[in-house]
Structures are given as C-alpha cells and as structure tokens.
C-alpha cells in the first residue's frame, strides 16, 4: 500500500489555522479589574454579590466583555492600609485598577497631604508591577460638618492625584447616593443594595470606554 503524500499547502493551511486560533484565545483572555477600597467596596451591610464591584462585573459581562474582578474592599481601611495591602493583592495580574480609598481618612480627619502621598504611592506600586495597567482614581466627598477648609482640600486631592499621575478619574463615587436616606442604610454612611446599583452605574460610565478600547480595539 502506498503511503499517503502530505500536501505542503495543506500543512501550511492547518498551521495557520492553529496559529490564528491560538491568537484568538490569547486575545480573549479576561481583563482583570481590581477594586481597591474600604467598606463601600466591600459591600458593608449587604451581600458581596450586591456590592458595586460585582454589579459592574455583571454589566461588563452582559455587554460582552470578558472580565474577572478582584474585590479588595476592607471595612475601615484607610489609604495607608491600601498601601500596606497592595503588594499581596498584586500577586495576581491586574489590567484595570479602581482606587476607591480615602473616605476613612477624611472621616478621621487625617492630614490631606498624607492621603495624597498614599494615593500616589498606590498608583506607583501598581505601575511598577504592571506598567500597562489602566488606573482609575475615584473621588470622595465628606459631610459638611467637618469644616469647609478641610473638605475643600480633601475633595480636591483625588483630582490632583489623577491629573498629576495621568490616571482616569471618577469625580464622586457616591454621586446621587450620598445623603439620600432611601439609598443608604440607617447609619447614613453605607449604601443599600439600591445605592450600590447607582454606584455601579457611575463606575461603569468610566470603565466601559476603557474595556471597549482594550478588548474591541
């Protein structure tokens, strides 16, 4: 019996098909989104699957994006705590990082200059480990009873960090949520599940264009 003769053009076509398939598989790897925050990110008082990071993930998947999330929210955490925790968190590759820290710094009246240094250190740590990571700094506001001068300096620091370190910026994480009793738990500080829906919508306005550019070109 004669051995079959392999057609060179057929072999090349098969190899090209395999290479194309591998390329598509690589391109379809999920983008990992890190949410580094405090109790707002952790979903204090509600189930974690109802907290805004999980709701953002749901929006992304419904829109056809291939993503995974890391919810690194810790109740009571400050910006200094975020700096300390970050090396361990960054053991996983991160493609997008949402920094949502600072609320507890403000509520404790900690120096705004220290908050700025810590946020900058977080940005630097992420970029040192993952230079192509897209970073989003989420802004925060404080209750009016903490003093006008302190409040102004505090609220300005997030935009300053975003501008000086060339990151994306969400002006106010709790837009349309803060001070609304119907969207907050009895402590008036932590959102209900409905409040987290609003936060997710706010965050999604910034993340969707990033994901679109990253995964659809």
Secondary structure as UniProt FT lines:
FT   HELIX           8..27
FT   STRAND          31..37
FT   HELIX           39..42
FT   TURN            43..45
FT   HELIX           48..50
FT   HELIX           52..62
FT   TURN            63..64
FT   STRAND          67..73
FT   TURN            75..76
FT   HELIX           79..89
FT   TURN            90..91
FT   STRAND          96..100
FT   HELIX           103..107
FT   TURN            108..109
FT   HELIX           112..129
FT   TURN            131..132
FT   STRAND          134..138
FT   HELIX           144..146
FT   HELIX           148..164
FT   TURN            165..166
FT   STRAND          168..170
FT   TURN            173..179
FT   HELIX           181..183
FT   TURN            186..187
FT   HELIX           193..216
//
